[in-house]
Amino acid sequence: MSEQEPASQPSEGGSAETPEKPAHLPSNEVTEGPERAPHRAMFRAMGFDDADMSSPMVGIANPAADITPCNVHLDDVADAAIEGVEEAGGMPIEFGTITISDAISMGTEGMRASLVSREVIADSVELVAFGERMDALVTVAGCDKNLPGMMMAAIRTDLPSVFLYGGSIMPGEHDGREVTIQNVFEGVGSVAYGDMTEGELTELEHQACPGAGSCGGMFTANTMASISEALGLAPLGSASPPAEDRSRYDTAAEAGRLVLDCVAEERRPSDILSRESFENAIALQVALGGSTNGVLHLLALAAEAGIPLEIEDFDAISERTPKLANLQPGGTHVMNDLHELGGVPVLLREMLEAGLIHGDAMTVTGRTMAEELATLELPAAGPLESEFLYTAAEPLHEEGAIKVLTGNLAPEGAVLKVTGDDNFYHSGPARVFESEESAMAYVQEENIESGDVIVIRNEGPRGGPGMREMLGVTAAVVGAGHEDDVAMITDGRFSGATRGPMVGHAAPEAFVGGPIAALEDGDEVTIDIAAREIAVDLADEELEARLDAYEPSPPNYETGVLAKYGMAFDSAANGAVTNPGAKRD
């Protein structure tokens, strides 16, 4: 922003000394002509001058907050982006939006706000960009729902946009090993079952999160950041620099400069996104072992963009795409380890050469994926000296990590991330709970038995509302030593840090009469990954009779924001969107 200067004589072009802005830019509606003198007066009050107002107006959407380490540093990231915009001749205007810390709200009633926050972020950025007649956006993101929310806003506005991730936290160190927040959540279960003392858990708690940045494993934030590159909405290589590394701020400045190129070339999300770019994103997600939340959010992004995408596409692409990375939660490495080897582009190049992604998909630079990869200085092609990255010829697993299961319990699909055996088969008695809290109590009271299938229902997009993540329960199960012999099914979600046979997003959800509502304690439930099946051993007639008799509970919230968005959510099979133009139901 320039220092405030005395106003020159106004003209149709803004001033005698400054050139006219391109006539097609929306900001002309608030900066040009004698009738906009009051509007310019408001800008001058904030220190903008004629030169600023003759430049493209770039909104810097910034969810900085002291509520989460994921976002605590985003003012600095946004400042670097602002500098880049100014260097490129733009008028940067920063504005804020909300964030919810998933890790802090996890396991509490507050977690219902998490998915709602995705929608509020998208709505608020769309509103500011629309209301203030902005020409372009740099969308900054930290915690999990920031990322899809910002990308949804860019898609809705269809303004020239660059997505900018705030970067991930470095791992902590405890007892001679690297640790993350995942280890702390699992430690809670270990304490409950006597495998860890409270003192050891306290020590772990103090060491797990050493600074700013999003959770370091291939959890939801890093999954969506990686996906932003594969979609073409973010520059290649922008996802992996750590939050507190100098390169993160170089990346932010690059985003600020790049958005002015997008303005000049009128390059919009609608020019970038295609069926091919979404297939690239899914392929990268399953090759990385990314979060199941990526399924929900990619479905939402595609719905917003009007690009046909079905939940079955994830399974089809995962079946033909090998898993190439062994990162947390299934492995031991984190995003910074990937960064040191060249970041996401290293995997994208390997996948391109193996014919696993579309090289002709467009990117935010105006070059195709293949062209953009060719411009980067990456480690030499071929086998990497790495214990966690694999080649397509010799992958970690022959198939990708995401599996979509269907059957009489989830006719619209349910989602599982494989962190263990691809051929996992489990059949056991259902232990049915109407909320996350009651299931957590069951686990912590040491009632869990080998073979159990824990069922948590009424946690879907509408029934919750908000489709809570269940990391507390899943981590407690794993911490209790039941990663391989106890399964879980829910119409809610799981954290990106979840591991084990945990099946989420069961659709239709219980609240709208989905089959999961018919389950009773003791029903024999089967999860068969190889067959992609999730089923209960009941005759169709019995299942139908139970559903006919089912009476959903009254909404948990009948007023306020949770009630409003709860009524608006679509099925998880369509990304749980609320935008009327993107919904199917």
C-alpha positions as CSV (number, residue, x, y, z in Angstrom):
1,M,0.0,0.0,0.0
2,S,1.3,3.4,-0.9
3,E,1.7,6.3,1.6
4,Q,-1.4,8.6,1.5
5,E,-0.8,11.5,-0.9
6,P,-2.9,14.6,-1.8
7,A,-5.5,13.7,-4.3
8,S,-5.0,14.8,-7.9
9,Q,-7.8,16.1,-10.0
10,P,-10.2,13.2,-10.6
11,S,-11.1,12.1,-14.1
12,E,-12.9,9.2,-15.7
13,G,-9.7,7.2,-15.5
14,G,-9.1,8.0,-11.8
15,S,-6.5,10.8,-12.1
16,A,-4.5,12.7,-14.7
17,E,-1.3,10.9,-13.8
18,T,-2.4,7.3,-13.7
19,P,-3.4,5.0,-16.5
20,E,-6.9,3.5,-16.9
21,K,-7.5,0.1,-15.5
22,P,-8.7,-2.5,-18.0
23,A,-12.4,-1.9,-18.4
24,H,-13.4,-5.5,-17.7
25,L,-12.1,-5.6,-14.1
26,P,-14.9,-5.6,-11.4
27,S,-13.1,-3.1,-9.2
28,N,-13.8,-0.3,-11.8
29,E,-17.3,-0.3,-10.3
30,V,-15.9,1.1,-7.0
31,T,-12.9,3.1,-8.2
32,E,-13.7,4.8,-11.5
33,G,-15.7,7.9,-12.5
34,P,-16.9,11.0,-10.6
35,E,-19.8,9.1,-9.1
36,R,-17.3,6.9,-7.3
37,A,-15.7,9.8,-5.4
38,P,-17.2,8.6,-2.1
39,H,-15.8,5.1,-2.7
40,R,-12.4,6.5,-3.4
41,A,-12.5,8.6,-0.3
42,M,-13.0,5.4,1.7
43,F,-9.9,3.9,0.1
44,R,-7.9,7.0,0.7
45,A,-8.8,6.8,4.4
46,M,-6.9,3.5,4.4
47,G,-3.8,4.9,2.7
48,F,-4.5,4.0,-0.9
49,D,-3.7,6.5,-3.6
50,D,-4.5,7.0,-7.3
51,A,-1.8,4.5,-8.4
52,D,-3.3,1.8,-6.2
53,M,-6.8,2.4,-7.5
54,S,-5.6,2.2,-11.1
55,S,-4.3,-1.2,-10.4
56,P,-6.1,-4.6,-10.2
57,M,-7.6,-5.1,-6.7
58,V,-6.4,-8.4,-5.2
59,G,-8.1,-9.8,-2.2
60,I,-5.8,-11.5,0.3
61,A,-8.2,-13.9,2.2
62,N,-6.4,-14.6,5.5
63,P,-7.8,-16.9,8.3
64,A,-5.0,-16.0,10.7
65,A,-5.9,-16.8,14.4
66,D,-4.3,-17.5,17.7
67,I,-6.6,-20.5,18.2
68,T,-4.4,-23.0,16.4
69,P,-0.7,-23.5,15.5
70,C,-1.9,-24.1,11.9
71,N,-2.9,-20.5,11.6
72,V,-0.9,-18.6,14.2
73,H,1.7,-17.5,11.6
74,L,-0.6,-16.7,8.7
75,D,-0.3,-12.9,9.1
76,D,3.3,-13.2,8.2
77,V,2.5,-15.5,5.2
78,A,-0.2,-13.0,4.0
79,D,2.3,-10.1,4.4
80,A,4.7,-11.9,2.0
81,A,1.9,-12.5,-0.5
82,I,1.0,-8.8,-0.2
83,E,4.6,-7.8,-1.0
84,G,4.4,-10.0,-4.1
85,V,1.2,-8.4,-5.2
86,E,2.7,-4.9,-4.8
87,E,5.9,-5.9,-6.7
88,A,3.7,-7.1,-9.6
89,G,1.7,-3.8,-9.7
90,G,-1.4,-4.9,-7.9
91,M,-3.5,-3.3,-5.1
92,P,-3.6,-5.9,-2.3
93,I,-6.5,-5.7,0.2
94,E,-6.3,-8.1,3.1
95,F,-9.4,-9.4,4.8
96,G,-10.1,-12.1,7.4
97,T,-12.3,-15.1,7.9
98,I,-12.7,-17.8,10.5
99,T,-11.0,-21.0,11.4
100,I,-11.7,-23.9,13.7
101,S,-8.9,-25.9,15.3
102,D,-9.9,-29.5,14.5
103,A,-7.3,-30.8,17.0
104,I,-8.6,-28.7,19.8
105,S,-12.3,-29.3,19.1
106,M,-11.7,-33.1,18.5
107,G,-13.7,-35.3,20.8
108,T,-15.9,-32.5,22.0
109,E,-19.3,-31.1,21.0
110,G,-17.3,-28.3,19.4
111,M,-16.1,-30.6,16.6
112,R,-19.6,-30.2,15.0
113,A,-18.4,-26.8,14.0
114,S,-15.5,-28.1,11.9
115,L,-17.2,-29.0,8.6
116,V,-19.6,-26.1,9.0
117,S,-16.5,-23.8,9.1
118,R,-15.6,-25.0,5.6
119,E,-18.9,-23.6,4.3
120,V,-18.6,-20.4,6.3
121,I,-15.1,-19.8,5.0
122,A,-16.3,-20.3,1.4
123,D,-19.4,-18.2,2.0
124,S,-17.5,-15.3,3.7
125,V,-14.7,-15.1,1.1
126,E,-17.3,-15.3,-1.7
127,L,-19.3,-12.5,-0.1
128,V,-16.3,-10.1,0.4
129,A,-15.0,-10.7,-3.1
130,F,-18.4,-10.1,-4.5
131,G,-19.4,-7.2,-2.3
132,E,-16.2,-5.3,-2.7
133,R,-15.9,-6.0,-6.4
134,M,-12.4,-7.6,-6.2
135,D,-10.5,-8.5,-9.3
136,A,-8.6,-11.5,-8.0
137,L,-7.8,-13.5,-4.9
138,V,-4.9,-15.0,-3.1
139,T,-6.5,-17.5,-0.7
140,V,-4.4,-18.3,2.4
141,A,-5.1,-21.5,4.4
142,G,-3.8,-23.3,7.5
143,C,-6.0,-25.7,9.4
144,D,-7.9,-28.5,7.7
145,K,-11.2,-26.9,6.6
146,N,-9.4,-23.7,5.5
147,L,-8.1,-25.4,2.4
148,P,-11.2,-26.7,0.8
149,G,-13.2,-23.7,2.0
150,M,-10.7,-21.3,0.2
151,M,-10.7,-23.4,-3.0
152,M,-14.5,-23.5,-3.0
153,A,-14.6,-19.7,-2.7
154,A,-12.2,-19.4,-5.6
155,I,-14.3,-21.7,-7.7
156,R,-17.6,-19.9,-6.9
157,T,-16.2,-16.4,-7.6
158,D,-14.3,-17.7,-10.6
159,L,-11.9,-14.8,-10.2
160,P,-8.2,-15.2,-11.1
161,S,-6.9,-16.9,-8.0
162,V,-3.9,-18.5,-6.5
163,F,-4.1,-20.9,-3.5
164,L,-1.5,-20.4,-0.8
165,Y,-0.9,-23.0,2.0
166,G,0.6,-21.8,5.2
167,G,2.9,-24.9,5.6
168,S,3.1,-27.6,8.2
169,I,4.7,-28.0,11.6
170,M,8.0,-29.7,12.2
171,P,7.9,-33.0,14.2
172,G,8.7,-33.0,17.9
173,E,11.1,-35.3,19.5
174,H,10.3,-37.6,22.5
175,D,12.2,-40.5,23.9
176,G,14.6,-40.6,20.9
177,R,11.9,-40.6,18.2
178,E,10.1,-38.0,16.1
179,V,6.5,-37.5,17.2
180,T,3.4,-35.6,16.1
181,I,-0.1,-34.9,17.5
182,Q,-1.1,-38.4,16.3
183,N,1.1,-39.9,18.9
184,V,-0.5,-37.9,21.6
185,F,-4.0,-38.9,20.6
186,E,-2.9,-42.6,20.5
187,G,-1.2,-42.1,23.9
188,V,-4.6,-41.4,25.5
189,G,-5.7,-45.0,24.6
190,S,-2.4,-46.4,25.8
191,V,-2.9,-44.7,29.2
192,A,-6.4,-46.0,29.5
193,Y,-5.1,-49.6,29.0
194,G,-2.1,-49.2,31.2
195,D,0.5,-49.3,28.4
196,M,1.7,-45.7,29.2
197,T,1.8,-43.7,32.4
198,E,0.1,-40.3,32.7
199,G,3.6,-38.9,33.3
200,E,4.8,-40.3,30.0
201,L,1.8,-38.9,28.2
202,T,2.5,-35.5,29.8
203,E,6.1,-35.6,28.5
204,L,4.8,-36.5,25.1
205,E,2.3,-33.7,25.1
206,H,5.0,-31.2,25.8
207,Q,7.2,-32.3,22.9
208,A,4.7,-33.2,20.1
209,C,4.0,-29.7,18.7
210,P,7.2,-27.5,18.7
211,G,5.9,-24.5,16.7
212,A,3.7,-23.1,14.1
213,G,2.1,-24.9,11.2
214,S,-0.5,-27.5,10.3
215,C,-0.2,-31.1,11.6
216,G,2.9,-32.6,10.0
217,G,1.8,-36.0,8.7
218,M,-0.2,-36.8,5.6
219,F,-3.3,-35.8,7.5
220,T,-6.1,-33.6,6.1
221,A,-4.3,-30.3,5.8
222,N,-1.2,-31.7,4.0
223,T,-3.4,-33.9,1.9
224,M,-5.4,-31.0,0.6
225,A,-2.3,-28.8,0.2
226,S,-0.8,-31.6,-2.0
227,I,-4.1,-31.9,-3.9
228,S,-4.1,-28.1,-4.6
229,E,-0.9,-28.7,-6.7
230,A,-2.4,-31.7,-8.5
231,L,-5.6,-29.7,-9.3
232,G,-3.6,-26.9,-10.7
233,L,-4.9,-24.2,-8.3
234,A,-1.5,-23.8,-6.5
235,P,2.1,-23.5,-7.9
236,L,4.0,-26.8,-8.0
237,G,6.2,-27.2,-5.0
238,S,4.1,-24.8,-2.9
239,A,2.6,-27.4,-0.5
240,S,5.7,-28.8,1.2
241,P,7.8,-25.9,2.6
242,P,7.5,-25.9,6.4
243,A,5.6,-23.1,8.1
244,E,8.6,-21.6,9.7
245,D,11.1,-22.1,6.8
246,R,12.2,-19.1,4.7
247,S,11.1,-20.9,1.6
248,R,7.5,-20.7,2.8
249,Y,7.6,-16.9,2.6
250,D,9.3,-17.1,-0.8
251,T,6.4,-19.2,-2.0
252,A,3.9,-16.7,-0.6
253,A,5.6,-13.8,-2.5
254,E,5.5,-16.0,-5.6
255,A,1.8,-16.5,-5.2
256,G,1.3,-12.7,-5.0
257,R,3.2,-12.1,-8.2
258,L,1.6,-15.0,-10.0
259,V,-2.0,-13.8,-9.3
260,L,-1.3,-10.6,-11.3
261,D,-0.2,-12.8,-14.3
262,C,-3.6,-14.6,-13.9
263,V,-5.4,-11.2,-14.0
264,A,-3.4,-10.1,-17.1
265,E,-4.2,-13.4,-18.9
266,E,-7.7,-13.6,-17.5
267,R,-6.9,-17.1,-16.2
268,R,-9.6,-18.3,-13.9
269,P,-10.4,-21.5,-11.9
270,S,-12.9,-22.5,-14.7
271,D,-10.0,-22.4,-17.2
272,I,-7.9,-24.7,-15.0
273,L,-10.2,-27.2,-13.5
274,S,-11.4,-30.2,-15.6
275,R,-12.3,-33.8,-15.2
276,E,-8.6,-34.5,-15.9
277,S,-7.4,-32.3,-13.1
278,F,-9.7,-34.0,-10.6
279,E,-8.5,-37.4,-11.7
280,N,-4.9,-36.1,-11.2
281,A,-5.9,-35.0,-7.7
282,I,-7.5,-38.3,-6.8
283,A,-4.5,-40.2,-8.1
284,L,-2.1,-38.1,-6.0
285,Q,-4.3,-38.5,-3.0
286,V,-4.3,-42.3,-3.1
287,A,-0.6,-42.5,-4.1
288,L,0.3,-40.4,-1.0
289,G,-2.0,-42.3,1.3
290,G,-3.9,-39.1,2.0
291,S,-6.8,-38.4,4.3
292,T,-10.3,-39.8,3.7
293,N,-11.4,-36.2,4.1
294,G,-9.9,-35.6,0.7
295,V,-12.7,-37.7,-0.7
296,L,-15.3,-35.4,0.9
297,H,-13.6,-32.2,-0.1
298,L,-12.8,-33.2,-3.7
299,L,-16.4,-34.2,-4.2
300,A,-17.4,-30.8,-2.9
301,L,-15.0,-28.9,-5.1
302,A,-16.1,-30.8,-8.2
303,A,-19.8,-30.1,-7.3
304,E,-19.0,-26.4,-6.9
305,A,-17.2,-26.5,-10.3
306,G,-20.0,-28.4,-12.0
307,I,-17.6,-31.2,-13.0
308,P,-19.1,-34.7,-12.8
309,L,-17.4,-36.7,-10.1
310,E,-18.8,-39.7,-8.3
311,I,-17.6,-41.4,-5.1
312,E,-17.0,-44.6,-7.2
313,D,-14.4,-42.7,-9.2
314,F,-12.1,-42.7,-6.1
315,D,-12.2,-46.5,-5.9
316,A,-11.6,-46.9,-9.7
317,I,-8.6,-44.6,-9.7
318,S,-7.2,-46.1,-6.4
319,E,-7.5,-49.5,-8.0
320,R,-5.2,-48.5,-10.9
321,T,-2.9,-46.3,-8.9
322,P,-0.1,-47.7,-6.7
323,K,0.7,-46.3,-3.3
324,L,4.1,-44.6,-3.6
325,A,4.6,-42.9,-0.2
326,N,4.7,-44.2,3.3
327,L,3.9,-41.2,5.4
328,Q,2.0,-40.8,8.7
329,P,-0.4,-42.0,9.8
330,G,0.4,-45.4,8.3
331,G,4.1,-44.7,8.1
332,T,6.6,-42.8,10.1
333,H,7.6,-39.8,8.0
334,V,6.1,-36.3,7.7
335,M,5.7,-33.5,5.1
336,N,9.1,-32.0,5.8
337,D,10.7,-35.3,4.9
338,L,9.0,-35.1,1.5
339,H,10.0,-31.5,1.1
340,E,13.7,-32.4,1.6
341,L,13.4,-34.7,-1.4
342,G,11.7,-32.1,-3.7
343,G,8.1,-32.1,-2.5
344,V,5.0,-33.1,-4.2
345,P,6.4,-32.5,-7.8
346,V,8.7,-35.5,-7.3
347,L,5.7,-37.8,-7.0
348,L,3.8,-36.0,-9.7
349,R,6.8,-36.5,-12.1
350,E,7.0,-40.2,-11.2
351,M,3.3,-40.6,-11.8
352,L,3.4,-38.7,-15.1
353,E,6.2,-40.8,-16.4
354,A,4.2,-43.9,-15.4
355,G,1.1,-42.7,-17.2
356,L,-0.9,-42.3,-13.9
357,I,-1.8,-38.7,-14.3
358,H,-2.8,-36.4,-17.2
359,G,0.1,-34.3,-18.4
360,D,-2.2,-32.0,-20.4
361,A,-4.2,-30.8,-17.4
362,M,-3.9,-27.0,-17.0
363,T,-2.2,-25.3,-14.0
364,V,-2.4,-21.9,-12.5
365,T,0.7,-20.8,-14.3
366,G,-1.0,-21.2,-17.7
367,R,1.3,-24.2,-18.5
368,T,0.1,-27.8,-18.5
369,M,1.1,-30.2,-15.7
370,A,3.8,-31.8,-18.0
371,E,5.1,-28.4,-19.1
372,E,5.3,-27.1,-15.5
373,L,7.1,-30.2,-14.2
374,A,9.7,-29.7,-17.0
375,T,10.5,-26.2,-15.7
376,L,11.3,-27.4,-12.1
377,E,14.7,-28.3,-10.8
378,L,14.0,-31.7,-9.2
379,P,16.3,-34.5,-8.1
380,A,17.4,-36.7,-10.9
381,A,14.7,-39.1,-12.1
382,G,14.9,-42.7,-11.1
383,P,14.8,-44.5,-7.7
384,L,15.1,-42.0,-4.9
385,E,17.4,-42.6,-1.9
386,S,14.5,-42.7,0.4
387,E,13.0,-45.2,2.8
388,F,9.5,-43.8,2.3
389,L,9.1,-43.0,-1.4
390,Y,8.7,-45.7,-4.0
391,T,8.6,-45.9,-7.8
392,A,5.6,-46.9,-9.9
393,A,7.6,-50.0,-11.0
394,E,8.2,-51.1,-7.4
395,P,5.5,-49.5,-5.3
396,L,4.8,-49.7,-1.6
397,H,1.4,-51.2,-2.5
398,E,-0.1,-52.2,-5.9
399,E,-3.2,-50.2,-5.2
400,G,-3.8,-46.7,-3.7
401,A,-4.9,-46.2,-0.1
402,I,-8.5,-45.1,-0.6
403,K,-11.2,-47.8,-0.8
404,V,-14.9,-47.2,-1.4
405,L,-17.1,-49.9,0.1
406,T,-20.8,-50.5,-0.8
407,G,-23.4,-53.0,0.4
408,N,-26.6,-53.1,2.3
409,L,-25.1,-50.9,5.1
410,A,-24.0,-48.1,2.7
411,P,-25.7,-48.2,-0.7
412,E,-24.3,-44.7,-1.5
413,G,-20.8,-45.7,-0.4
414,A,-18.5,-45.6,2.6
415,V,-14.8,-44.6,2.7
416,L,-11.8,-46.3,4.1
417,K,-8.1,-45.5,4.0
418,V,-6.0,-48.6,4.1
419,T,-3.0,-48.2,6.4
420,G,-2.4,-51.9,6.8
421,D,-3.6,-55.0,4.9
422,D,-5.2,-54.4,1.5
423,N,-7.0,-57.7,1.9
424,F,-8.4,-57.0,5.3
425,Y,-11.5,-59.0,6.2
426,H,-13.4,-58.6,9.4
427,S,-16.7,-60.1,10.6
428,G,-18.0,-59.5,14.1
429,P,-20.8,-58.3,16.3
430,A,-22.0,-54.7,16.1
431,R,-21.6,-52.5,19.2
432,V,-24.0,-49.7,18.4
433,F,-23.6,-46.1,19.8
434,E,-25.7,-43.1,19.1
435,S,-22.8,-40.6,19.6
436,E,-19.1,-40.4,19.7
437,E,-19.1,-39.7,23.4
438,S,-20.8,-43.0,24.3
439,A,-18.4,-45.0,22.1
440,M,-15.4,-43.3,23.6
441,A,-16.6,-44.2,27.1
442,Y,-17.0,-47.8,26.0
443,V,-13.4,-47.9,24.8
444,Q,-11.9,-46.1,27.8
445,E,-13.8,-48.3,30.3
446,E,-12.0,-51.3,28.7
447,N,-15.2,-52.9,27.4
448,I,-13.8,-53.4,23.9
449,E,-13.2,-56.9,22.8
450,S,-11.4,-58.5,19.9
451,G,-13.7,-58.9,16.9
452,D,-16.0,-56.0,17.8
453,V,-17.4,-53.7,15.1
454,I,-18.0,-50.3,16.8
455,V,-20.8,-48.5,15.1
456,I,-21.2,-44.7,15.7
457,R,-24.3,-43.2,14.0
458,N,-26.2,-39.9,14.0
459,E,-22.9,-38.2,13.3
460,G,-23.5,-37.5,9.6
461,P,-23.6,-34.1,7.9
462,R,-27.3,-33.5,8.9
463,G,-27.6,-35.8,11.9
464,G,-24.6,-34.4,13.8
465,P,-24.9,-31.9,12.4
466,G,-21.5,-31.4,11.0
467,M,-20.1,-34.9,10.5
468,R,-17.6,-34.9,13.4
469,E,-14.2,-36.5,13.1
470,M,-13.6,-39.4,15.4
471,L,-9.8,-39.3,16.0
472,G,-10.3,-39.6,19.7
473,V,-12.1,-42.9,19.5
474,T,-10.0,-44.4,16.7
475,A,-6.8,-43.4,18.4
476,A,-8.0,-44.8,21.7
477,V,-8.8,-48.1,19.9
478,V,-5.3,-48.2,18.4
479,G,-3.7,-47.1,21.6
480,A,-5.4,-50.0,23.4
481,G,-3.7,-52.5,21.0
482,H,-6.7,-53.2,18.8
483,E,-5.6,-51.7,15.5
484,D,-6.0,-55.0,13.6
485,D,-8.8,-56.8,15.4
486,V,-11.5,-54.2,16.0
487,A,-13.3,-52.3,13.2
488,M,-15.4,-49.2,13.2
489,I,-18.2,-47.9,11.0
490,T,-19.7,-44.4,11.2
491,D,-21.8,-41.9,9.2
492,G,-19.4,-39.3,10.6
493,R,-15.8,-38.7,9.5
494,F,-12.3,-39.6,10.6
495,S,-9.2,-37.5,11.0
496,G,-6.4,-37.7,8.5
497,A,-4.4,-39.1,11.4
498,T,-6.7,-42.1,11.8
499,R,-5.3,-45.5,11.0
500,G,-6.7,-49.0,11.1
501,P,-9.9,-50.5,9.6
502,M,-12.1,-47.5,10.2
503,V,-14.9,-47.0,7.7
504,G,-16.5,-43.5,7.6
505,H,-18.9,-41.4,5.4
506,A,-21.5,-44.2,5.5
507,A,-24.3,-42.9,3.2
508,P,-27.1,-42.4,3.4
509,E,-26.6,-41.3,7.0
510,A,-28.8,-42.6,9.9
511,F,-30.6,-39.3,10.3
512,V,-32.2,-39.5,6.9
513,G,-33.0,-43.2,7.3
514,G,-29.8,-44.8,5.9
515,P,-29.4,-48.5,6.6
516,I,-26.9,-47.8,9.4
517,A,-29.9,-46.7,11.4
518,A,-31.3,-50.3,11.4
519,L,-28.3,-51.9,13.2
520,E,-28.7,-53.4,16.6
521,D,-26.2,-54.7,19.1
522,G,-25.0,-58.1,18.2
523,D,-25.8,-58.0,14.4
524,E,-23.1,-59.6,12.4
525,V,-21.3,-57.0,10.3
526,T,-18.7,-57.8,7.6
527,I,-16.1,-55.5,6.2
528,D,-14.4,-57.0,3.2
529,I,-11.8,-54.7,1.6
530,A,-10.9,-57.0,-1.3
531,A,-14.6,-57.3,-2.3
532,R,-15.3,-53.6,-1.5
533,E,-18.2,-54.7,0.7
534,I,-19.7,-53.5,3.9
535,A,-22.8,-55.5,4.9
536,V,-24.9,-56.7,7.8
537,D,-26.1,-60.3,7.9
538,L,-29.8,-59.5,7.7
539,A,-32.5,-60.5,5.2
540,D,-33.7,-57.6,3.0
541,E,-37.1,-58.0,4.6
542,E,-35.8,-57.6,8.1
543,L,-33.6,-54.6,7.2
544,E,-36.6,-52.9,5.5
545,A,-38.9,-53.6,8.5
546,R,-36.4,-52.1,10.9
547,L,-36.0,-49.0,8.7
548,D,-39.8,-48.6,8.5
549,A,-40.0,-48.6,12.2
550,Y,-37.0,-46.3,12.7
551,E,-37.8,-42.9,14.1
552,P,-34.9,-40.4,13.9
553,S,-34.0,-38.4,16.9
554,P,-34.9,-34.8,17.0
555,P,-32.2,-32.5,15.6
556,N,-29.5,-31.8,18.2
557,Y,-29.7,-28.1,17.4
558,E,-32.9,-26.3,16.4
559,T,-31.4,-22.7,16.4
560,G,-28.2,-21.0,15.5
561,V,-25.5,-21.7,12.9
562,L,-25.4,-25.5,13.5
563,A,-29.2,-25.8,12.8
564,K,-28.9,-23.6,9.7
565,Y,-26.1,-25.4,8.1
566,G,-27.3,-28.8,9.4
567,M,-30.5,-28.4,7.4
568,A,-28.5,-27.3,4.3
569,F,-26.0,-30.2,4.1
570,D,-26.2,-32.6,1.2
571,S,-25.1,-36.2,1.4
572,A,-21.5,-37.1,2.2
573,A,-21.6,-38.9,-1.2
574,N,-21.8,-35.5,-2.8
575,G,-19.2,-33.8,-0.6
576,A,-21.7,-32.6,2.1
577,V,-22.1,-29.3,0.2
578,T,-24.5,-26.6,1.2
579,N,-24.4,-24.4,-2.0
580,P,-27.9,-24.9,-3.6
581,G,-26.3,-24.9,-7.0
582,A,-24.0,-27.8,-6.1
583,K,-26.5,-30.0,-4.2
584,R,-28.1,-33.1,-5.6
585,D,-30.7,-33.9,-2.8
